[in-house]
């Protein structure tokens, strides 16, 4: 069953880059920008991460915390963060349990081949842990700015 705005965000606790533990409960009281991306250090994912990173001060001013999640390993996240100077948490869901709970681990198709992967999606979660907005099938250009405006509206 897909998640929808107005519903409580599924709880999670995941290992993160830099030895962090990233959990929804640990961020309660802040607006959360939770974005799901397919793979570290690929062109679209890098542009998206760089966009969120460049806007960190603006998100902080709106009391919003950005978290990126992919099925890549913590080691991969560590390299990705170091290579691009990313300052926000990247959580690893190698088991794909959280990705499935949020409905972003889906069947995809490329050149007639079907496979399972992450559908690039962003959620805005309010201070109480309720899903305020969902952006499915994200196109990277202009996305960070749109999410920032929505986060400011919740502040």
C-alpha positions in Angstrom: 0.0 0.0 0.0 1.6 3.3 -1.0 2.1 6.1 1.5 0.3 9.4 1.1 0.4 12.9 2.4 -1.4 13.2 5.8 -0.2 9.8 6.9 2.5 9.2 9.5 5.9 8.6 7.9 7.1 5.0 8.5 9.7 5.0 11.3 13.3 4.0 10.5 16.8 3.7 11.9 19.6 3.2 9.4 23.4 3.3 9.4 24.8 6.4 7.8 27.9 7.8 6.3 30.6 8.9 8.8 29.4 6.3 11.4 26.2 8.2 12.0 22.9 6.5 12.8 20.0 8.2 11.1 16.5 7.8 12.5 13.1 9.5 12.0 12.5 9.6 15.8 15.9 11.3 16.3 14.7 14.2 14.0 11.3 14.7 15.5 10.6 18.4 16.1 12.2 19.4 12.8 10.9 19.4 9.2 12.6 16.6 7.3 13.4 16.5 3.6 13.8 12.8 2.9 15.1 12.1 -0.5 15.6 8.7 -2.1 18.1 8.3 -4.9 19.3 5.3 -6.9 23.1 5.3 -6.7 26.0 7.2 -5.3 28.3 9.0 -7.7 26.1 8.8 -10.8 25.3 11.9 -12.8 21.7 12.6 -11.7 22.3 11.5 -8.1 25.4 13.7 -7.9 23.6 16.8 -9.3 20.7 16.2 -6.8 23.1 15.8 -3.8 25.1 18.9 -4.8 21.9 20.9 -5.1 20.7 19.9 -1.6 24.1 20.5 -0.3 24.4 24.0 -1.8 21.0 24.8 -0.2 21.9 23.6 3.3 21.9 27.0 4.9 18.5 27.8 3.4 17.0 24.5 4.6 18.5 25.1 8.1 16.9 28.6 8.1 13.6 26.8 7.5 14.4 24.4 10.4 14.5 21.6 7.8 17.0 18.7 7.9 17.9 16.9 4.6 18.6 13.2 4.5 19.5 11.2 1.4 18.8 7.4 1.3 19.9 4.8 -1.2 20.6 1.1 -1.1 24.4 1.7 -1.4 26.7 0.7 1.4 27.9 3.0 4.1 31.4 2.7 2.6 30.0 3.9 -0.7 28.2 6.8 1.0 31.5 7.8 2.8 33.3 8.0 -0.5 30.4 9.9 -2.1 30.3 12.5 0.7 34.1 12.9 0.7 34.3 13.3 -3.1 31.7 16.1 -3.2 32.0 17.6 0.2 28.4 16.7 1.2 27.5 17.9 4.7 24.1 16.2 5.2 23.4 12.6 6.3 23.3 9.8 3.8 21.6 6.7 5.1 22.2 3.2 3.8 19.4 0.7 3.3 21.1 -2.3 1.8 18.3 -4.6 3.0 15.8 -2.3 1.3 13.3 -2.6 4.1 12.9 1.1 4.5 12.9 1.7 0.8 10.0 -0.8 0.5 8.1 0.8 3.5 8.2 4.1 1.6 7.2 2.5 -1.7 10.2 3.6 -3.6 11.8 0.2 -4.3 10.0 -0.5 -7.5 10.2 -2.5 -10.8 11.9 -0.3 -13.4 12.5 -0.9 -17.1 15.3 0.2 -19.3 15.8 -0.9 -22.9 13.2 -3.6 -22.4 14.9 -5.1 -19.4 13.0 -5.1 -16.1 14.8 -4.8 -12.8 14.2 -3.6 -9.2 15.6 -0.2 -8.2 14.9 3.1 -6.4 12.4 5.5 -7.9 13.8 9.0 -7.3 11.4 10.4 -4.8 11.4 13.2 -2.2 9.2 13.5 0.9 8.6 16.5 3.1 7.8 15.3 6.7 6.5 17.8 9.2 7.7 18.3 12.8 5.2 15.7 14.1 6.3 13.0 11.7 3.4 13.3 9.2 4.0 13.3 5.5 3.3 16.8 4.2 4.2 16.3 0.6 5.6 13.7 -1.8 7.4 14.3 -5.1 7.4 11.0 -7.1 9.6 10.4 -10.1 11.7 13.4 -9.5 13.4 15.3 -12.3 16.5 16.9 -10.8 16.5 20.4 -12.5 14.6 22.9 -10.2 13.7 20.2 -7.7 15.7 21.4 -4.8 14.2 24.9 -5.1 10.7 23.5 -5.2 11.3 21.4 -2.0 12.9 24.4 -0.3 9.8 26.6 -1.0 7.6 23.9 0.4 9.8 23.5 3.5 9.7 27.3 4.1 5.9 27.1 4.0 5.9 24.6 6.8 8.3 26.7 9.0 
